[in-house]
Amino acid sequence: MLSQSQLQLAKQEAMRQIQIQEKRQELIKIARKQEAKLRKHLNLDKLMAVRLVDHFPKKGILIPQNEFMTPTNQEIFFPRPTIHFTLNGPVGSHGDGNWDGCAYAILIPLRKIFSRIFNLSPEDTYIVGGLTLPRGSLILGTQSNLRNKNGGNAKLISIQEGESMPFTVRRILQEKGYPSAHINAWDWNFEAQTKAIQEIAFGQDIDSKNLIKIAARMGKEKMPHDYSIFGEIEKSIKQLHHLMFSNFQPNIKFIEGQISLNQNFIKEISSMLKSKRRGPIISSDEVRSLERLEQLLVYIEHELEILLHKAQFKNQYGWESSILEHSGDLVDKEKEWLISQTDVVNKLKESITNQDHRETKKLIRSIGRQERKLYSVYAKLQEKLKNLRADTSFTADYSDIENQIKYYESILAVTLSGRIGELNKKIESNDFSGAQKELAYIKQAIVNLIISFEKLKDLILKREKFFKKYYQAK
């Protein structure tokens, strides 16, 4: 038996669901009216989306590309959420690639996927998220390539061995009654231009410039992928990857700018998600893909925070940091103070000429407590990295974190070896106040390193969780 308050909550929820459905029906009516008005601008029944690929879409399902190459040709994983097509012709070869030798061509009547179109342009029409090919779709390929293949709703059409795929696509389009076009990097050119203009745009000019206006009227973007929110995010990911795995040392202001940019990306994708969830037609593939991208951006914030901390750490230990940059490896005197090589407190006791001063002894004991904590965090970090390296099923790169551990450890070693001489001078001159300041500086350096290691440990766990969730399989 529900209580009065529970009944009230149930009633409120029911009313909310009714309002959502009413709003959705209202949006559907508006969309249909808008489409009816726009039929005089663009004839969707004369447009075919074309995609050339080397991999057969199993069960007729297209999946977004999940990886791309960095400028250094090192493969990194990234959930590119978009699937790209050209209109009424195969993509032509240009500076970004050559698709002439692709094994398959996928042809989809544009009307069947129009509600999914994010960007509308002849050379680069794209959707967000995966796509189950609708009825009326075609998959072209040689008989040997199509043997025993399941194209789902799509019809499989065999082409002759050695037949040019671009030529075949245009031939099939013409046979099906579609104006066929040659697509370059920025526009399209029809084999029968006058006829195409009449059939596709009812006599209006359909060059790329005019199509921008038509796309805007139809509620679609007309922007090259590189300049879209998705292209901008890809550039940002490539830059982050460069910062993580190169010797380039960005300053604090630069990283703060990247954090701000990433936060703007999160806001824009979140807003897009909100709009899609409330839209008249909801695509679960589209929503899932955007959610995945949103999660990536949230994760990236952790990576950027670590880079910011490293820059702040370097700024704090300016002279020690510059010694490492200019001299490379540590000298023997400094290596003696590495965490992995020494017991800091005992080393301090050996190095200090006078340990009888009460406050000095008290500070050394305090350093000992921090040192034990430092060793504990350091050991856990090394053990975690060792286990990850041993896990052959896990391919995420942790070399940047390993390098940061060495960097932080080296900074401490340089700090300690440099401070010991000053510490002894203070003690020998009975300047115990100055000696305590030196010891306090050493203690703070250890505390700072603990904080840095804790942040790296947290990042390792986040990176492991994120990459195992999304990128275990290519």
NORLIN-V906959 format. One record per run of one state. SS is the DSSP state (@ for helix, = for strand, . for the rest). FROM is the first residue (numbers start at 1). LEN is the number of residues. Records with the same first field share a line. If there is no record, write none. Layout:
# NORLIN-V906959
SS=FROM-LEN ; FROM-LEN
This chain:
# NORLIN-V906959
.=1-3 ; 39-5 ; 47-1 ; 54-4 ; 63-4 ; 70-5 ; 78-4 ; 88-6 ; 95-2 ; 98-6 ; 120-5 ; 129-2 ; 133-5 ; 147-8 ; 160-5 ; 176-5 ; 184-4 ; 191-2 ; 202-6 ; 218-3 ; 222-3 ; 228-1 ; 246-6 ; 279-5 ; 317-1 ; 328-4 ; 336-8 ; 352-6 ; 391-8 ; 429-3 ; 471-4
@=4-35 ; 44-3 ; 58-3 ; 110-7 ; 143-4 ; 165-11 ; 193-9 ; 208-10 ; 225-3 ; 229-17 ; 252-27 ; 284-33 ; 318-10 ; 332-4 ; 344-8 ; 358-33 ; 399-30 ; 432-39
==48-6 ; 61-2 ; 67-3 ; 75-3 ; 82-6 ; 94-1 ; 97-1 ; 104-6 ; 117-3 ; 125-4 ; 131-2 ; 138-5 ; 155-5 ; 181-3 ; 188-3 ; 221-1
